[in-house]
Amino acid sequence: MTPPTHFSAQEVDALARAHADCEERGEFSDLMATLVEDPLYEFHPLGVQIKGAEAILRYYERVRRDYNPQVVSSALVDLIAGNSAAVLEYAIRLRIDQEIVDERLIAIMPVVGNLFGGERIYSSDRVLRRLLGEMLEEVKPIPPLADLTPGPARQV
């Protein structure tokens, strides 16, 4: 059977909610099933990326082990889904040193076939550095835009 090449907004919404639920529960094998075989995660404005299922799985395990204990509370503010991507916005309250800070995080999850191709994560420098932790030593820079082939403009 050939996988669908076009998702409806409702299907993208359901996949995004399943991905987020698996992440929240720490069910990473199920979470990885929402991603393509070779996912790409970008972290903006740091301008770095991690690629590949093994690295992404280690990233999620590291987040659960080292980042999540710093989270005082987290809430999904909004999820917007179209047929080509889902956008999730989170409000996060973190303990950083002796201070409690409120932050926002936005994740754009582009659809590739019938799964997500990865995430483009936008937040403050301090949140991204805490998410990545020791993985900062192995991230790669995101190629300059001049090196990328532009994709078609899409409506979400």
Biotite code that builds the C-alpha atoms (Angstrom):
import biotite.structure as struc

atoms = struc.array([
    struc.Atom([0.000, 0.000, 0.000], chain_id="A", res_id=1, res_name="MET", atom_name="CA", element="C"),
    struc.Atom([1.335, 3.432, -0.932], chain_id="A", res_id=2, res_name="THR", atom_name="CA", element="C"),
    struc.Atom([1.347, 5.962, 1.930], chain_id="A", res_id=3, res_name="PRO", atom_name="CA", element="C"),
    struc.Atom([-0.747, 9.061, 1.374], chain_id="A", res_id=4, res_name="PRO", atom_name="CA", element="C"),
    struc.Atom([1.125, 11.973, -0.145], chain_id="A", res_id=5, res_name="THR", atom_name="CA", element="C"),
    struc.Atom([-1.284, 14.588, 1.127], chain_id="A", res_id=6, res_name="HIS", atom_name="CA", element="C"),
    struc.Atom([-2.566, 14.972, 4.657], chain_id="A", res_id=7, res_name="PHE", atom_name="CA", element="C"),
    struc.Atom([-5.644, 16.893, 5.599], chain_id="A", res_id=8, res_name="SER", atom_name="CA", element="C"),
    struc.Atom([-5.376, 19.554, 8.292], chain_id="A", res_id=9, res_name="ALA", atom_name="CA", element="C"),
    struc.Atom([-7.343, 17.243, 10.598], chain_id="A", res_id=10, res_name="GLN", atom_name="CA", element="C"),
    struc.Atom([-4.855, 14.395, 10.063], chain_id="A", res_id=11, res_name="GLU", atom_name="CA", element="C"),
    struc.Atom([-1.914, 16.745, 10.713], chain_id="A", res_id=12, res_name="VAL", atom_name="CA", element="C"),
    struc.Atom([-3.624, 17.996, 13.878], chain_id="A", res_id=13, res_name="ASP", atom_name="CA", element="C"),
    struc.Atom([-4.145, 14.409, 15.108], chain_id="A", res_id=14, res_name="ALA", atom_name="CA", element="C"),
    struc.Atom([-0.506, 13.483, 14.366], chain_id="A", res_id=15, res_name="LEU", atom_name="CA", element="C"),
    struc.Atom([0.756, 16.619, 16.158], chain_id="A", res_id=16, res_name="ALA", atom_name="CA", element="C"),
    struc.Atom([-1.373, 15.871, 19.221], chain_id="A", res_id=17, res_name="ARG", atom_name="CA", element="C"),
    struc.Atom([-0.149, 12.266, 19.250], chain_id="A", res_id=18, res_name="ALA", atom_name="CA", element="C"),
    struc.Atom([3.475, 13.481, 18.980], chain_id="A", res_id=19, res_name="HIS", atom_name="CA", element="C"),
    struc.Atom([2.996, 15.994, 21.826], chain_id="A", res_id=20, res_name="ALA", atom_name="CA", element="C"),
    struc.Atom([1.211, 13.428, 24.019], chain_id="A", res_id=21, res_name="ASP", atom_name="CA", element="C"),
    struc.Atom([3.977, 10.870, 23.507], chain_id="A", res_id=22, res_name="CYS", atom_name="CA", element="C"),
    struc.Atom([6.590, 13.501, 24.363], chain_id="A", res_id=23, res_name="GLU", atom_name="CA", element="C"),
    struc.Atom([4.748, 14.480, 27.541], chain_id="A", res_id=24, res_name="GLU", atom_name="CA", element="C"),
    struc.Atom([4.435, 10.846, 28.657], chain_id="A", res_id=25, res_name="ARG", atom_name="CA", element="C"),
    struc.Atom([8.027, 9.981, 27.705], chain_id="A", res_id=26, res_name="GLY", atom_name="CA", element="C"),
    struc.Atom([6.912, 7.335, 25.204], chain_id="A", res_id=27, res_name="GLU", atom_name="CA", element="C"),
    struc.Atom([9.725, 7.975, 22.792], chain_id="A", res_id=28, res_name="PHE", atom_name="CA", element="C"),
    struc.Atom([9.371, 4.888, 20.591], chain_id="A", res_id=29, res_name="SER", atom_name="CA", element="C"),
    struc.Atom([5.787, 5.964, 19.830], chain_id="A", res_id=30, res_name="ASP", atom_name="CA", element="C"),
    struc.Atom([6.946, 9.571, 19.372], chain_id="A", res_id=31, res_name="LEU", atom_name="CA", element="C"),
    struc.Atom([9.617, 8.445, 16.884], chain_id="A", res_id=32, res_name="MET", atom_name="CA", element="C"),
    struc.Atom([6.856, 6.688, 14.912], chain_id="A", res_id=33, res_name="ALA", atom_name="CA", element="C"),
    struc.Atom([5.408, 10.165, 14.152], chain_id="A", res_id=34, res_name="THR", atom_name="CA", element="C"),
    struc.Atom([8.692, 11.164, 12.440], chain_id="A", res_id=35, res_name="LEU", atom_name="CA", element="C"),
    struc.Atom([10.333, 10.250, 9.151], chain_id="A", res_id=36, res_name="VAL", atom_name="CA", element="C"),
    struc.Atom([13.245, 7.816, 9.219], chain_id="A", res_id=37, res_name="GLU", atom_name="CA", element="C"),
    struc.Atom([15.869, 10.597, 9.158], chain_id="A", res_id=38, res_name="ASP", atom_name="CA", element="C"),
    struc.Atom([14.309, 13.569, 11.011], chain_id="A", res_id=39, res_name="PRO", atom_name="CA", element="C"),
    struc.Atom([15.905, 17.016, 11.211], chain_id="A", res_id=40, res_name="LEU", atom_name="CA", element="C"),
    struc.Atom([15.530, 19.302, 14.231], chain_id="A", res_id=41, res_name="TYR", atom_name="CA", element="C"),
    struc.Atom([16.579, 22.955, 13.984], chain_id="A", res_id=42, res_name="GLU", atom_name="CA", element="C"),
    struc.Atom([16.973, 25.314, 16.934], chain_id="A", res_id=43, res_name="PHE", atom_name="CA", element="C"),
    struc.Atom([16.428, 29.033, 16.284], chain_id="A", res_id=44, res_name="HIS", atom_name="CA", element="C"),
    struc.Atom([17.907, 31.579, 16.828], chain_id="A", res_id=45, res_name="PRO", atom_name="CA", element="C"),
    struc.Atom([20.914, 29.452, 17.889], chain_id="A", res_id=46, res_name="LEU", atom_name="CA", element="C"),
    struc.Atom([21.220, 28.376, 14.258], chain_id="A", res_id=47, res_name="GLY", atom_name="CA", element="C"),
    struc.Atom([22.050, 24.737, 14.959], chain_id="A", res_id=48, res_name="VAL", atom_name="CA", element="C"),
    struc.Atom([20.554, 21.395, 14.002], chain_id="A", res_id=49, res_name="GLN", atom_name="CA", element="C"),
    struc.Atom([20.583, 17.735, 14.907], chain_id="A", res_id=50, res_name="ILE", atom_name="CA", element="C"),
    struc.Atom([19.762, 15.071, 12.360], chain_id="A", res_id=51, res_name="LYS", atom_name="CA", element="C"),
    struc.Atom([18.918, 11.406, 12.401], chain_id="A", res_id=52, res_name="GLY", atom_name="CA", element="C"),
    struc.Atom([16.686, 9.150, 14.458], chain_id="A", res_id=53, res_name="ALA", atom_name="CA", element="C"),
    struc.Atom([19.432, 8.062, 16.861], chain_id="A", res_id=54, res_name="GLU", atom_name="CA", element="C"),
    struc.Atom([20.412, 11.660, 17.679], chain_id="A", res_id=55, res_name="ALA", atom_name="CA", element="C"),
    struc.Atom([16.781, 12.758, 18.048], chain_id="A", res_id=56, res_name="ILE", atom_name="CA", element="C"),
    struc.Atom([16.045, 9.870, 20.408], chain_id="A", res_id=57, res_name="LEU", atom_name="CA", element="C"),
    struc.Atom([19.098, 10.797, 22.521], chain_id="A", res_id=58, res_name="ARG", atom_name="CA", element="C"),
    struc.Atom([17.858, 14.411, 22.492], chain_id="A", res_id=59, res_name="TYR", atom_name="CA", element="C"),
    struc.Atom([14.462, 13.399, 23.902], chain_id="A", res_id=60, res_name="TYR", atom_name="CA", element="C"),
    struc.Atom([16.037, 11.162, 26.530], chain_id="A", res_id=61, res_name="GLU", atom_name="CA", element="C"),
    struc.Atom([18.341, 14.036, 27.553], chain_id="A", res_id=62, res_name="ARG", atom_name="CA", element="C"),
    struc.Atom([15.387, 16.441, 27.731], chain_id="A", res_id=63, res_name="VAL", atom_name="CA", element="C"),
    struc.Atom([13.516, 14.033, 30.023], chain_id="A", res_id=64, res_name="ARG", atom_name="CA", element="C"),
    struc.Atom([16.547, 13.454, 32.239], chain_id="A", res_id=65, res_name="ARG", atom_name="CA", element="C"),
    struc.Atom([18.055, 16.963, 32.494], chain_id="A", res_id=66, res_name="ASP", atom_name="CA", element="C"),
    struc.Atom([15.623, 19.598, 31.194], chain_id="A", res_id=67, res_name="TYR", atom_name="CA", element="C"),
    struc.Atom([12.240, 18.412, 32.457], chain_id="A", res_id=68, res_name="ASN", atom_name="CA", element="C"),
    struc.Atom([13.257, 18.589, 36.147], chain_id="A", res_id=69, res_name="PRO", atom_name="CA", element="C"),
    struc.Atom([13.795, 22.350, 35.621], chain_id="A", res_id=70, res_name="GLN", atom_name="CA", element="C"),
    struc.Atom([10.236, 22.800, 34.296], chain_id="A", res_id=71, res_name="VAL", atom_name="CA", element="C"),
    struc.Atom([7.871, 24.150, 36.944], chain_id="A", res_id=72, res_name="VAL", atom_name="CA", element="C"),
    struc.Atom([4.917, 24.092, 34.535], chain_id="A", res_id=73, res_name="SER", atom_name="CA", element="C"),
    struc.Atom([4.219, 23.867, 30.839], chain_id="A", res_id=74, res_name="SER", atom_name="CA", element="C"),
    struc.Atom([1.065, 24.355, 28.811], chain_id="A", res_id=75, res_name="ALA", atom_name="CA", element="C"),
    struc.Atom([0.162, 24.061, 25.158], chain_id="A", res_id=76, res_name="LEU", atom_name="CA", element="C"),
    struc.Atom([-1.103, 27.550, 24.273], chain_id="A", res_id=77, res_name="VAL", atom_name="CA", element="C"),
    struc.Atom([-2.191, 26.716, 20.733], chain_id="A", res_id=78, res_name="ASP", atom_name="CA", element="C"),
    struc.Atom([-1.865, 24.140, 17.996], chain_id="A", res_id=79, res_name="LEU", atom_name="CA", element="C"),
    struc.Atom([-2.459, 25.258, 14.438], chain_id="A", res_id=80, res_name="ILE", atom_name="CA", element="C"),
    struc.Atom([-2.509, 22.593, 11.746], chain_id="A", res_id=81, res_name="ALA", atom_name="CA", element="C"),
    struc.Atom([-2.650, 22.797, 7.988], chain_id="A", res_id=82, res_name="GLY", atom_name="CA", element="C"),
    struc.Atom([-2.048, 20.130, 5.382], chain_id="A", res_id=83, res_name="ASN", atom_name="CA", element="C"),
    struc.Atom([1.714, 20.883, 5.225], chain_id="A", res_id=84, res_name="SER", atom_name="CA", element="C"),
    struc.Atom([2.680, 21.579, 8.858], chain_id="A", res_id=85, res_name="ALA", atom_name="CA", element="C"),
    struc.Atom([1.638, 21.907, 12.467], chain_id="A", res_id=86, res_name="ALA", atom_name="CA", element="C"),
    struc.Atom([2.654, 24.813, 14.681], chain_id="A", res_id=87, res_name="VAL", atom_name="CA", element="C"),
    struc.Atom([2.625, 24.331, 18.448], chain_id="A", res_id=88, res_name="LEU", atom_name="CA", element="C"),
    struc.Atom([3.102, 27.159, 20.947], chain_id="A", res_id=89, res_name="GLU", atom_name="CA", element="C"),
    struc.Atom([3.982, 26.410, 24.562], chain_id="A", res_id=90, res_name="TYR", atom_name="CA", element="C"),
    struc.Atom([4.137, 28.585, 27.670], chain_id="A", res_id=91, res_name="ALA", atom_name="CA", element="C"),
    struc.Atom([6.892, 27.309, 29.933], chain_id="A", res_id=92, res_name="ILE", atom_name="CA", element="C"),
    struc.Atom([7.796, 28.239, 33.502], chain_id="A", res_id=93, res_name="ARG", atom_name="CA", element="C"),
    struc.Atom([11.383, 27.197, 34.272], chain_id="A", res_id=94, res_name="LEU", atom_name="CA", element="C"),
    struc.Atom([13.638, 27.208, 37.274], chain_id="A", res_id=95, res_name="ARG", atom_name="CA", element="C"),
    struc.Atom([16.942, 28.735, 36.147], chain_id="A", res_id=96, res_name="ILE", atom_name="CA", element="C"),
    struc.Atom([19.444, 28.880, 38.990], chain_id="A", res_id=97, res_name="ASP", atom_name="CA", element="C"),
    struc.Atom([17.449, 30.491, 41.834], chain_id="A", res_id=98, res_name="GLN", atom_name="CA", element="C"),
    struc.Atom([14.987, 32.265, 39.536], chain_id="A", res_id=99, res_name="GLU", atom_name="CA", element="C"),
    struc.Atom([11.620, 31.194, 38.082], chain_id="A", res_id=100, res_name="ILE", atom_name="CA", element="C"),
    struc.Atom([11.198, 32.518, 34.532], chain_id="A", res_id=101, res_name="VAL", atom_name="CA", element="C"),
    struc.Atom([8.357, 32.435, 32.029], chain_id="A", res_id=102, res_name="ASP", atom_name="CA", element="C"),
    struc.Atom([9.268, 31.566, 28.450], chain_id="A", res_id=103, res_name="GLU", atom_name="CA", element="C"),
    struc.Atom([7.572, 30.688, 25.172], chain_id="A", res_id=104, res_name="ARG", atom_name="CA", element="C"),
    struc.Atom([8.552, 27.971, 22.735], chain_id="A", res_id=105, res_name="LEU", atom_name="CA", element="C"),
    struc.Atom([7.231, 27.500, 19.213], chain_id="A", res_id=106, res_name="ILE", atom_name="CA", element="C"),
    struc.Atom([7.708, 24.278, 17.267], chain_id="A", res_id=107, res_name="ALA", atom_name="CA", element="C"),
    struc.Atom([6.971, 24.078, 13.549], chain_id="A", res_id=108, res_name="ILE", atom_name="CA", element="C"),
    struc.Atom([6.569, 20.496, 12.392], chain_id="A", res_id=109, res_name="MET", atom_name="CA", element="C"),
    struc.Atom([6.611, 20.159, 8.579], chain_id="A", res_id=110, res_name="PRO", atom_name="CA", element="C"),
    struc.Atom([4.820, 17.220, 6.989], chain_id="A", res_id=111, res_name="VAL", atom_name="CA", element="C"),
    struc.Atom([6.819, 14.882, 4.768], chain_id="A", res_id=112, res_name="VAL", atom_name="CA", element="C"),
    struc.Atom([4.628, 12.187, 3.223], chain_id="A", res_id=113, res_name="GLY", atom_name="CA", element="C"),
    struc.Atom([2.425, 11.084, 6.112], chain_id="A", res_id=114, res_name="ASN", atom_name="CA", element="C"),
    struc.Atom([4.807, 11.901, 8.988], chain_id="A", res_id=115, res_name="LEU", atom_name="CA", element="C"),
    struc.Atom([6.673, 14.885, 10.388], chain_id="A", res_id=116, res_name="PHE", atom_name="CA", element="C"),
    struc.Atom([10.068, 15.612, 8.869], chain_id="A", res_id=117, res_name="GLY", atom_name="CA", element="C"),
    struc.Atom([11.284, 17.008, 12.195], chain_id="A", res_id=118, res_name="GLY", atom_name="CA", element="C"),
    struc.Atom([10.875, 20.288, 14.034], chain_id="A", res_id=119, res_name="GLU", atom_name="CA", element="C"),
    struc.Atom([12.003, 23.883, 13.800], chain_id="A", res_id=120, res_name="ARG", atom_name="CA", element="C"),
    struc.Atom([12.085, 25.038, 17.415], chain_id="A", res_id=121, res_name="ILE", atom_name="CA", element="C"),
    struc.Atom([12.087, 28.740, 18.300], chain_id="A", res_id=122, res_name="TYR", atom_name="CA", element="C"),
    struc.Atom([12.701, 30.037, 21.815], chain_id="A", res_id=123, res_name="SER", atom_name="CA", element="C"),
    struc.Atom([15.123, 32.091, 23.853], chain_id="A", res_id=124, res_name="SER", atom_name="CA", element="C"),
    struc.Atom([18.809, 31.279, 23.886], chain_id="A", res_id=125, res_name="ASP", atom_name="CA", element="C"),
    struc.Atom([18.634, 30.135, 27.503], chain_id="A", res_id=126, res_name="ARG", atom_name="CA", element="C"),
    struc.Atom([15.776, 27.713, 26.829], chain_id="A", res_id=127, res_name="VAL", atom_name="CA", element="C"),
    struc.Atom([17.423, 26.227, 23.745], chain_id="A", res_id=128, res_name="LEU", atom_name="CA", element="C"),
    struc.Atom([20.766, 25.799, 25.515], chain_id="A", res_id=129, res_name="ARG", atom_name="CA", element="C"),
    struc.Atom([18.997, 23.985, 28.351], chain_id="A", res_id=130, res_name="ARG", atom_name="CA", element="C"),
    struc.Atom([17.059, 21.785, 25.920], chain_id="A", res_id=131, res_name="LEU", atom_name="CA", element="C"),
    struc.Atom([20.242, 20.780, 24.107], chain_id="A", res_id=132, res_name="LEU", atom_name="CA", element="C"),
    struc.Atom([22.597, 20.573, 27.108], chain_id="A", res_id=133, res_name="GLY", atom_name="CA", element="C"),
    struc.Atom([25.671, 18.485, 26.316], chain_id="A", res_id=134, res_name="GLU", atom_name="CA", element="C"),
    struc.Atom([24.321, 17.866, 22.798], chain_id="A", res_id=135, res_name="MET", atom_name="CA", element="C"),
    struc.Atom([25.526, 21.398, 21.993], chain_id="A", res_id=136, res_name="LEU", atom_name="CA", element="C"),
    struc.Atom([28.919, 19.733, 21.504], chain_id="A", res_id=137, res_name="GLU", atom_name="CA", element="C"),
    struc.Atom([27.635, 17.694, 18.562], chain_id="A", res_id=138, res_name="GLU", atom_name="CA", element="C"),
    struc.Atom([25.141, 19.989, 16.827], chain_id="A", res_id=139, res_name="VAL", atom_name="CA", element="C"),
    struc.Atom([25.875, 21.250, 13.326], chain_id="A", res_id=140, res_name="LYS", atom_name="CA", element="C"),
    struc.Atom([25.261, 24.773, 12.050], chain_id="A", res_id=141, res_name="PRO", atom_name="CA", element="C"),
    struc.Atom([22.172, 25.260, 9.922], chain_id="A", res_id=142, res_name="ILE", atom_name="CA", element="C"),
    struc.Atom([23.315, 25.908, 6.334], chain_id="A", res_id=143, res_name="PRO", atom_name="CA", element="C"),
    struc.Atom([22.982, 29.527, 5.203], chain_id="A", res_id=144, res_name="PRO", atom_name="CA", element="C"),
    struc.Atom([19.787, 30.278, 3.306], chain_id="A", res_id=145, res_name="LEU", atom_name="CA", element="C"),
    struc.Atom([21.811, 30.872, 0.136], chain_id="A", res_id=146, res_name="ALA", atom_name="CA", element="C"),
    struc.Atom([22.781, 27.184, 0.281], chain_id="A", res_id=147, res_name="ASP", atom_name="CA", element="C"),
    struc.Atom([19.187, 25.991, 0.503], chain_id="A", res_id=148, res_name="LEU", atom_name="CA", element="C"),
    struc.Atom([16.856, 25.341, -2.360], chain_id="A", res_id=149, res_name="THR", atom_name="CA", element="C"),
    struc.Atom([13.719, 27.368, -1.636], chain_id="A", res_id=150, res_name="PRO", atom_name="CA", element="C"),
    struc.Atom([10.567, 25.355, -1.261], chain_id="A", res_id=151, res_name="GLY", atom_name="CA", element="C"),
    struc.Atom([7.213, 26.399, -2.617], chain_id="A", res_id=152, res_name="PRO", atom_name="CA", element="C"),
    struc.Atom([5.210, 28.901, -0.620], chain_id="A", res_id=153, res_name="ALA", atom_name="CA", element="C"),
    struc.Atom([2.503, 27.052, 1.279], chain_id="A", res_id=154, res_name="ARG", atom_name="CA", element="C"),
    struc.Atom([-0.581, 28.107, 3.091], chain_id="A", res_id=155, res_name="GLN", atom_name="CA", element="C"),
    struc.Atom([-1.215, 26.582, 6.488], chain_id="A", res_id=156, res_name="VAL", atom_name="CA", element="C"),
])
